[in-house]
Amino acid sequence: MIKHAKLQNVYLTQTIYRFLLKYFEQHRACPSYQEIAQGCYMAPSTISRHLDRLEMAGVIERVEGQKRNIRLTDQPLPKWLHDSTS
């Protein structure tokens, strides 16, 4: 059960990361938290938790005090973030 929950968490984080990549590619701008939540069919509080994980992994950074504050970094993806289904 715990392993399933951890895999679910990783999957949700991967989903958000893929959404960010696609959004940046299409709009050349960062999405709002609400756009991420809507695009990933998740609650905004869930988005925030997974963005924290992505930031700790070094693949995004957030600028305090700005709206649309997410920036992709040049950091390589950690192993746990690689999607084994693609």
Secondary structure as a PSIPRED ss2 file (coil, helix, strand):
# PSIPRED VFORMAT (PSIPRED V4.0)

   1 M C   1.000  0.000  0.000
   2 I H   0.000  1.000  0.000
   3 K H   0.000  1.000  0.000
   4 H H   0.000  1.000  0.000
   5 A H   0.000  1.000  0.000
   6 K H   0.000  1.000  0.000
   7 L H   0.000  1.000  0.000
   8 Q H   0.000  1.000  0.000
   9 N H   0.000  1.000  0.000
  10 V H   0.000  1.000  0.000
  11 Y H   0.000  1.000  0.000
  12 L H   0.000  1.000  0.000
  13 T H   0.000  1.000  0.000
  14 Q H   0.000  1.000  0.000
  15 T H   0.000  1.000  0.000
  16 I H   0.000  1.000  0.000
  17 Y H   0.000  1.000  0.000
  18 R H   0.000  1.000  0.000
  19 F H   0.000  1.000  0.000
  20 L H   0.000  1.000  0.000
  21 L H   0.000  1.000  0.000
  22 K H   0.000  1.000  0.000
  23 Y H   0.000  1.000  0.000
  24 F H   0.000  1.000  0.000
  25 E H   0.000  1.000  0.000
  26 Q H   0.000  1.000  0.000
  27 H H   0.000  1.000  0.000
  28 R C   1.000  0.000  0.000
  29 A C   1.000  0.000  0.000
  30 C C   1.000  0.000  0.000
  31 P C   1.000  0.000  0.000
  32 S C   1.000  0.000  0.000
  33 Y H   0.000  1.000  0.000
  34 Q H   0.000  1.000  0.000
  35 E H   0.000  1.000  0.000
  36 I H   0.000  1.000  0.000
  37 A H   0.000  1.000  0.000
  38 Q H   0.000  1.000  0.000
  39 G H   0.000  1.000  0.000
  40 C H   0.000  1.000  0.000
  41 Y C   1.000  0.000  0.000
  42 M C   1.000  0.000  0.000
  43 A C   1.000  0.000  0.000
  44 P H   0.000  1.000  0.000
  45 S H   0.000  1.000  0.000
  46 T H   0.000  1.000  0.000
  47 I H   0.000  1.000  0.000
  48 S H   0.000  1.000  0.000
  49 R H   0.000  1.000  0.000
  50 H H   0.000  1.000  0.000
  51 L H   0.000  1.000  0.000
  52 D H   0.000  1.000  0.000
  53 R H   0.000  1.000  0.000
  54 L H   0.000  1.000  0.000
  55 E H   0.000  1.000  0.000
  56 M H   0.000  1.000  0.000
  57 A H   0.000  1.000  0.000
  58 G C   1.000  0.000  0.000
  59 V C   1.000  0.000  0.000
  60 I E   0.000  0.000  1.000
  61 E E   0.000  0.000  1.000
  62 R E   0.000  0.000  1.000
  63 V C   1.000  0.000  0.000
  64 E C   1.000  0.000  0.000
  65 G C   1.000  0.000  0.000
  66 Q C   1.000  0.000  0.000
  67 K C   1.000  0.000  0.000
  68 R C   1.000  0.000  0.000
  69 N C   1.000  0.000  0.000
  70 I E   0.000  0.000  1.000
  71 R E   0.000  0.000  1.000
  72 L E   0.000  0.000  1.000
  73 T C   1.000  0.000  0.000
  74 D C   1.000  0.000  0.000
  75 Q C   1.000  0.000  0.000
  76 P C   1.000  0.000  0.000
  77 L C   1.000  0.000  0.000
  78 P C   1.000  0.000  0.000
  79 K H   0.000  1.000  0.000
  80 W H   0.000  1.000  0.000
  81 L H   0.000  1.000  0.000
  82 H C   1.000  0.000  0.000
  83 D C   1.000  0.000  0.000
  84 S C   1.000  0.000  0.000
  85 T C   1.000  0.000  0.000
  86 S C   1.000  0.000  0.000
